[in-house]
């Protein structure tokens, strides 16, 4: 691509992104947004109650165990009794907020894995032993896998991806693009269960139970689909890198400013030994999990049905089990490597990992109030009834409906990057609405994750954008917003189209999204 054409393209993109950036910067913080939404819900509940708003439709009656026609009216919180309720329920709303517990528990394990150096060492080792012809697919694949520990992916892997590409005579900016595409564009995909699975499933379950109080959404609810997505995004990301990004950037001509210190991808003998032992420990724990689940009378199974899915100890304890799976090998690595010299270092890593989600904890308090108010006032139920009536009257195909939802989620992500903050707003409305139309909470969650992930890499409000731009300056001092966006747009669009098509095929074939997680929902 010639310089003039590139400059013109960058100028157009920069003008477009400037408008998005200005609009995005005018938005308040997620915590403030939830506060405003809570106030709005309270005021609307008062107006709705005064005007007699109501809706009639089918709903699951837990006491009778049947689906019956129900008329729902607005419960006003804009009253003295409403004020009393809000004051007395504030603490219990927070402590019973499902995403809060899921996120904190799993971060204990992931945080130790990151702070001990185990995750960093594992990532560096895997990339280092990759043959030259597999560099690009391995960078994409490892990038996708690092979303289990988001900070490790951004801080460690993306700079390393640039160094690896440079070592194999590929443009380092292409390595940054490929690594960024995997880490952020493939944020929801993984072969394992991460904190995002725990957080989003908590939102989905809370929203689903407004329609069906017995409905359970586990962190494994999207596992099958996300494992297949990991393969898909690795293939698509590799094709985009090799066919578009590398040819577009051309040969690498070093002109960096040298302000960013190079990270070494070499490991000491002590780190090599520690990593080997920790990996064996990891495999041993994983094998023990499988072994204890095999017997029909295993304590991991449902004691009545023997199922490993429905009502089983395995599903109910999946978050603590994954936490231990990360914590124990990481502890071993830290002790052997010298990162953990005493219990104080381990406790410090706990504190650091919790501190990394302190913003989420603060946001969770306000979000918990909003979610509860939304449910308590019946606004969500009325919206789901009315919304379902409208969509059903339009006779929209379920596949087309999910495609539209993906586009909506992706568009909003350009202005609000927090996946959990957006889904806390989306879930109470769309999960019940789509359940009324026969679509499961799990498929709604999948569609949301596709739209959210694919737009991360072109969202100007993403917190990691300044860091990525800094790394790019290391290799090209003239690089900027235009360079980044023009490199990431092909990934964003390719991921969006291919991932959406995959979901459409998955729905047509009616394949399970995860263990016990169907595409379609039947009331009762």
C-alpha positions in Angstrom: 0.0 0.0 0.0 1.5 3.4 -1.0 2.0 6.2 1.6 -0.5 8.6 0.1 -3.3 6.0 0.1 -2.4 4.9 3.6 -2.4 8.6 4.8 -5.8 9.2 3.2 -7.2 6.1 4.8 -5.8 7.0 8.2 -7.2 10.5 8.0 -10.7 9.2 7.3 -10.5 6.7 10.1 -9.1 9.3 12.5 -11.9 11.7 11.8 -14.5 9.0 12.3 -12.8 7.7 15.5 -12.5 11.3 16.9 -16.3 11.6 16.9 -16.7 8.2 18.6 -13.9 9.1 21.1 -15.6 12.4 22.0 -19.0 10.7 22.4 -17.4 7.9 24.5 -15.5 10.2 26.7 -18.7 12.1 27.5 -20.2 8.9 29.0 -19.9 8.7 32.8 -18.3 5.7 34.5 -20.2 2.4 34.7 -20.8 2.9 38.4 -22.4 6.3 37.7 -24.4 4.9 34.9 -25.9 2.2 37.2 -26.7 4.9 39.7 -28.5 6.9 37.1 -30.3 3.8 35.9 -31.4 2.9 39.4 -32.9 6.4 39.9 -34.6 6.2 36.5 -36.1 2.8 37.4 -37.4 4.2 40.7 -39.0 7.2 38.9 -40.5 5.1 36.1 -42.0 2.7 38.7 -43.8 5.6 40.3 -45.1 6.9 37.0 -46.1 3.4 35.8 -47.9 2.6 39.0 -49.8 5.9 38.8 -50.8 5.2 35.2 -51.7 1.6 35.8 -49.2 0.0 33.5 -49.5 -3.8 33.1 -49.0 -6.6 30.7 -50.4 -10.1 30.4 -48.6 -13.2 29.2 -47.5 -16.7 30.1 -45.1 -17.2 33.1 -43.8 -20.1 35.1 -45.6 -20.4 38.5 -43.0 -21.9 40.8 -45.5 -22.8 43.6 -47.7 -24.7 41.2 -45.0 -26.0 38.9 -46.9 -24.9 35.8 -46.9 -22.2 33.2 -49.9 -20.0 33.4 -51.2 -16.8 32.0 -50.3 -14.0 34.3 -51.0 -10.2 34.5 -48.1 -8.2 35.8 -48.4 -4.7 37.2 -45.8 -2.1 38.2 -44.6 -2.1 41.8 -43.7 1.4 42.7 -40.5 2.2 44.6 -41.3 5.9 44.4 -43.1 5.9 47.7 -42.4 5.7 51.4 -42.7 1.9 51.4 -40.4 1.8 48.4 -37.8 3.9 50.2 -38.0 1.6 53.2 -37.5 -1.4 50.9 -34.5 0.2 49.2 -32.8 1.0 52.5 -33.4 -2.3 54.2 -32.5 -4.5 51.1 -29.3 -2.6 50.0 -26.8 -5.0 51.8 -28.6 -8.2 51.0 -28.9 -7.1 47.3 -25.1 -6.7 47.3 -24.2 -9.9 49.1 -26.6 -12.0 47.1 -25.3 -10.6 43.8 -24.1 -13.8 42.0 -21.4 -12.2 39.7 -19.7 -10.8 42.8 -19.0 -14.1 44.5 -18.1 -15.9 41.2 -15.6 -13.2 40.2 -13.9 -12.9 43.6 -13.4 -16.6 44.1 -12.0 -17.3 40.7 -9.7 -14.3 40.8 -8.0 -15.8 43.9 -6.7 -18.6 41.8 -6.1 -16.6 38.6 -4.5 -13.8 40.5 -2.0 -16.1 42.2 -1.2 -17.7 38.8 -0.4 -14.3 37.4 1.5 -12.9 40.4 3.6 -16.0 40.9 4.8 -15.8 37.3 3.4 -19.2 36.4 1.0 -17.8 33.7 3.7 -15.6 32.2 6.2 -18.4 32.1 3.7 -20.8 30.6 2.8 -18.3 27.8 6.5 -17.5 27.0 7.4 -21.2 27.0 4.6 -22.2 24.6 5.4 -19.4 22.2 9.1 -20.0 22.3 9.0 -23.6 21.2 6.6 -22.9 18.2 8.0 -23.8 14.7 8.3 -20.9 12.3 5.4 -22.0 10.1 3.1 -22.1 13.1 4.0 -18.7 14.6 0.9 -16.8 13.4 -1.7 -19.4 14.4 0.0 -20.0 17.7 0.1 -16.3 18.5 -3.6 -16.0 17.7 -4.4 -19.2 19.7 -2.3 -18.2 22.8 -3.8 -14.7 22.6 -7.3 -16.2 22.8 -6.3 -18.5 25.6 -4.8 -15.6 27.7 -8.2 -14.1 28.3 -8.4 -16.4 31.3 -6.0 -13.8 32.9 -6.7 -10.6 30.9 -3.8 -8.6 32.3 -1.3 -11.3 31.5 -2.4 -11.3 27.9 -2.2 -7.5 27.4 0.9 -6.8 29.5 3.1 -9.9 28.7 1.8 -11.6 25.6 1.2 -8.7 23.1 4.8 -7.3 23.5 6.2 -10.8 23.2 4.1 -11.4 20.1 5.8 -8.4 18.5 9.3 -9.8 19.4 8.5 -13.3 18.1 7.3 -11.9 14.8 10.4 -9.8 14.5 12.6 -12.8 15.2 10.9 -14.7 12.3 11.3 -11.7 9.9 7.7 -10.7 10.1 6.6 -7.2 10.8 6.4 -6.7 14.6 3.3 -4.5 14.2 1.6 -7.6 12.6 2.6 -9.5 15.7 1.0 -6.8 17.9 -2.1 -6.9 15.7 -2.4 -10.7 15.8 -1.7 -10.8 19.6 -4.3 -8.0 20.2 -6.8 -9.7 18.0 -6.5 -12.9 20.0 -6.4 -11.4 23.5 -9.2 -8.8 23.0 -11.1 -9.7 19.9 -11.3 -13.3 21.0 -12.0 -12.3 24.6 -15.0 -14.7 25.1 -13.5 -17.8 23.4 -11.4 -20.3 25.3 -10.8 -24.0 25.8 -11.1 -23.4 29.6 -13.5 -21.7 31.9 -12.6 -18.1 32.9 -13.9 -15.3 35.1 -16.0 -14.0 32.2 -18.0 -17.3 32.1 -18.6 -17.0 35.9 -19.6 -13.3 35.8 -21.9 -13.5 32.7 -23.6 -16.7 33.8 -24.4 -15.0 37.1 -26.2 -12.2 35.2 -28.0 -14.6 32.9 -29.2 -16.7 35.8 -30.5 -13.7 37.7 -32.4 -12.5 34.7 -33.7 -15.9 33.7 -35.1 -16.5 37.2 -37.5 -13.5 36.7 -39.3 -15.7 34.3 -38.5 -19.2 35.6 -37.2 -19.2 39.3 -35.8 -22.7 38.9 -33.7 -21.9 35.9 -29.9 -22.4 36.4 -27.2 -21.0 34.2 -23.7 -22.4 35.0 -20.3 -21.1 34.0 -20.1 -24.1 31.7 -23.2 -23.0 29.8 -21.2 -21.7 26.7 -18.3 -24.1 27.0 -18.8 -26.3 23.9 -19.5 -23.2 21.7 -16.5 -21.3 23.0 -14.1 -24.2 22.5 -15.2 -24.4 18.9 -14.9 -20.6 18.7 -11.3 -20.9 19.8 -10.5 -23.0 16.7 -12.6 -20.8 14.4 -10.9 -17.5 15.5 -7.4 -19.1 15.3 -8.1 -20.0 11.7 -9.7 -16.7 10.7 -7.2 -14.7 12.6 -4.3 -16.5 10.9 -5.8 -15.9 7.4 -6.4 -12.2 8.1 -2.8 -11.8 9.4 -1.1 -13.7 6.5 -3.3 -12.4 3.7 -4.0 -8.9 4.7 -2.0 -7.5 7.6 1.5 -8.7 6.7 1.3 -7.8 3.0 -0.2 -4.4 3.9 2.6 -3.5 6.3 5.3 -4.7 4.0 9.0 -5.3 5.1 10.0 -4.0 8.5 12.2 -1.0 8.7 13.2 -0.2 12.3 12.6 3.4 13.2 11.4 3.0 16.8 12.3 5.6 19.4 13.8 3.0 21.8 11.8 4.2 24.8 10.2 0.8 25.5 12.5 -1.7 27.1 12.6 -5.1 25.3 11.3 -8.1 27.2 13.3 -11.2 27.1 11.5 -14.4 26.2 14.3 -16.5 27.7 13.8 -18.5 30.9 16.4 -19.3 33.5 17.1 -22.9 34.5 15.2 -22.3 37.8 12.2 -21.0 35.9 12.3 -23.9 33.5 12.4 -26.5 36.3 9.6 -24.7 38.2 7.4 -24.6 35.1 7.9 -28.2 34.4 7.0 -29.3 38.0 4.0 -26.9 38.1 2.7 -28.2 34.8 2.8 -31.8 36.1 1.0 -30.7 39.2 -1.6 -29.0 37.0 -2.1 -32.2 34.9 -2.3 -34.3 38.1 -5.1 -32.1 39.6 -7.0 -32.2 36.3 -6.6 -36.0 36.1 -7.8 -36.3 39.7 -10.9 -34.3 38.9 -11.7 -36.6 36.0 -11.0 -39.7 38.1 -13.3 -38.8 41.0 -16.1 -38.1 38.5 -16.0 -41.5 36.8 -17.6 -43.7 39.5 -21.4 -43.8 39.3 -21.6 -43.2 43.0 -19.1 -40.3 43.0 -19.8 -37.5 45.4 -19.3 -35.2 42.4 -22.6 -36.5 40.8 -26.2 -35.7 41.6 -26.9 -38.1 44.5 -30.4 -38.8 43.1 -29.9 -39.0 39.4 -26.2 -39.7 39.1 -25.9 -36.8 36.6 -22.7 -34.8 36.3 -24.6 -31.9 34.9 -28.0 -31.4 36.5 -27.8 -30.6 40.2 -24.4 -32.2 40.6 -21.7 -31.2 43.1 -19.3 -30.8 40.1 -21.5 -28.1 38.5 -22.2 -26.4 41.8 -18.6 -26.4 42.8 -17.1 -25.6 39.4 -15.7 -22.2 40.4 -13.8 -23.4 43.5 -12.5 -26.4 41.5 -11.1 -24.2 38.8 -9.7 -21.8 41.5 -7.7 -24.7 43.0 -6.7 -25.9 39.5 -4.9 -22.6 39.1 -3.8 -21.9 42.7 -2.0 -25.1 43.5 0.4 -25.2 40.5 0.9 -21.5 40.8 1.9 -21.9 44.4 4.3 -24.7 43.5 5.8 -22.6 40.7 6.2 -19.6 43.0 8.0 -21.6 45.8 10.4 -23.3 43.3 11.0 -20.1 41.4 11.5 -17.9 44.5 8.5 -15.6 43.8 6.8 -16.9 47.0 9.3 -16.9 49.8 6.7 -17.1 52.6 3.0 -17.1 53.2 3.2 -13.3 53.2 3.9 -13.3 49.5 1.0 -15.5 48.8 -1.3 -13.3 50.9 0.1 -10.3 49.0 -0.8 -11.9 45.7 -4.4 -12.5 47.0 -4.6 -8.8 47.9 -3.2 -7.8 44.6 -5.7 -10.0 42.7 -8.6 -8.7 44.6 -7.4 -5.1 44.2 -7.4 -5.7 40.4 -11.2 -6.2 40.6 -11.8 -3.5 43.2 -13.4 -1.4 40.5 -15.8 -4.2 39.7 -16.7 -4.7 43.4 -17.6 -1.0 43.7 -19.6 -1.2 40.5 -21.3 -4.4 41.7 -22.8 -2.7 44.7 -24.7 -0.2 42.5 -25.4 -2.7 39.8 -26.9 -5.1 42.4 -29.3 -2.4 43.4 -30.3 -1.7 39.8 -30.8 -5.4 39.1 -32.9 -5.8 42.2 -35.0 -2.7 41.5 -35.5 -3.7 37.9 -36.9 -7.1 39.1 -38.8 -5.7 42.1 -40.7 -3.2 40.1 -41.7 -5.7 37.4 -40.5 -3.3 34.7 -38.3 -6.1 33.2 -41.2 -8.5 33.1 -43.5 -6.0 31.4 -40.9 -5.1 28.9 -40.2 -8.8 28.2 -44.0 -9.4 27.6 -44.4 -6.3 25.4 -41.1 -6.9 23.6 -41.9 -10.5 22.9 -45.4 -9.6 21.6 -43.8 -7.1 19.2 -41.1 -9.4 17.9 -43.5 -12.3 17.6 -46.0 -10.1 15.7 -43.1 -9.3 13.2 -42.6 -13.0 12.9 -38.8 -12.6 13.0 -36.7 -15.8 12.5 -34.8 -16.7 15.7 -31.5 -16.8 13.8 -32.1 -13.3 12.4 -33.1 -12.1 15.8 -29.8 -13.3 17.3 -27.9 -11.6 14.5 -29.7 -8.3 15.2 -28.8 -8.7 18.9 -25.2 -9.3 18.1 -25.0 -6.1 16.1 -26.7 -4.1 18.9 -24.2 -5.5 21.5 -21.3 -4.7 19.2 -22.4 -1.2 18.6 -22.9 -0.4 22.3 -19.4 -1.8 22.9 -17.9 1.0 20.9 -19.0 3.4 23.7 -18.9 1.3 26.8 -16.1 -1.3 26.9 -16.9 -3.2 30.2 -18.5 -6.5 29.2 -20.0 -7.1 32.7 -21.3 -3.5 32.9 -23.1 -3.8 29.6 -24.5 -7.2 30.2 -25.8 -6.2 33.6 -28.0 -3.7 31.6 -28.8 -6.1 28.7 -29.5 -9.3 30.6 -32.6 -8.2 32.7 -34.3 -7.0 29.5 -33.2 -9.4 26.7 -32.8 -12.7 28.6 -36.5 -12.8 29.7 -37.7 -11.3 26.4 -36.0 -14.0 24.4 -37.1 -16.7 26.8 -40.6 -15.7 26.0 -39.8 -16.3 22.4 -38.4 -19.7 23.0 -34.7 -18.9 23.1 -32.6 -20.0 26.1 -30.6 -17.6 28.3 -27.4 -19.4 27.2 -27.9 -18.5 23.5 -28.6 -14.9 24.4 -25.4 -14.9 26.4 -23.5 -16.3 23.5 -24.8 -13.7 21.1 -23.9 -11.0 23.5 -20.4 -12.3 23.9 -19.9 -12.4 20.1 -20.9 -8.7 19.6 -19.0 -7.6 22.7 -15.7 -9.4 21.8 -15.5 -8.6 18.1 -15.7 -4.8 18.7 -13.2 -4.6 21.6 -10.2 -4.1 19.2 -11.7 -1.0 17.5 -13.4 0.5 20.6 -11.7 3.8 21.4 -12.9 3.5 25.1 -11.0 0.3 25.7 -8.6 1.0 28.6 -5.7 -0.9 27.0 -5.6 1.2 23.8 -2.9 3.7 25.1 -0.7 0.7 26.1 -1.0 -0.9 22.7 -0.2 2.4 21.0 2.9 2.7 23.3 4.2 -0.7 22.2 3.6 0.2 18.5 5.8 3.3 18.9 8.6 1.0 19.9 8.7 -0.4 16.4 7.2 2.5 14.3 7.5 6.0 15.8 5.0 7.3 13.2 2.3 4.8 14.2 -0.9 6.1 15.8 -4.6 5.7 16.0 -5.0 5.3 12.2 -2.3 2.5 12.1 -4.0 0.6 14.9 -7.5 0.9 13.7 -6.7 0.2 10.0 -4.8 -3.0 11.2 -7.6 -4.1 13.6 -10.6 -3.5 11.4 -10.1 -6.5 9.2 -9.9 -8.8 12.3 -13.0 -7.1 13.8 -15.1 -7.6 10.7 -13.8 -11.1 9.9 -14.4 -12.2 13.5 -17.9 -10.7 13.5 -19.0 -12.3 10.3 -17.5 -15.7 10.8 -18.5 -16.0 14.4 -22.1 -14.9 13.6 -22.3 -17.5 10.8 -21.1 -20.1 13.2 -23.8 -19.3 15.7 -26.4 -19.4 13.0 -25.3 -22.8 11.9 -25.2 -23.9 15.6 -28.8 -22.8 16.0 -29.9 -24.5 12.8 -28.4 -27.8 13.8 -29.7 -27.2 17.4 -26.4 -28.2 19.0 -25.9 -27.8 22.8 -23.9 -24.7 23.7 -22.5 -26.4 26.8 -23.2 -29.2 29.2 -27.0 -29.1 29.7 -27.3 -25.8 27.8 -29.7 -25.9 24.9 -30.4 -23.4 22.2 -34.1 -23.3 22.7 -36.2 -22.8 25.9 -39.6 -24.3 26.7 -41.6 -22.7 29.5 -41.9 -24.9 32.5 
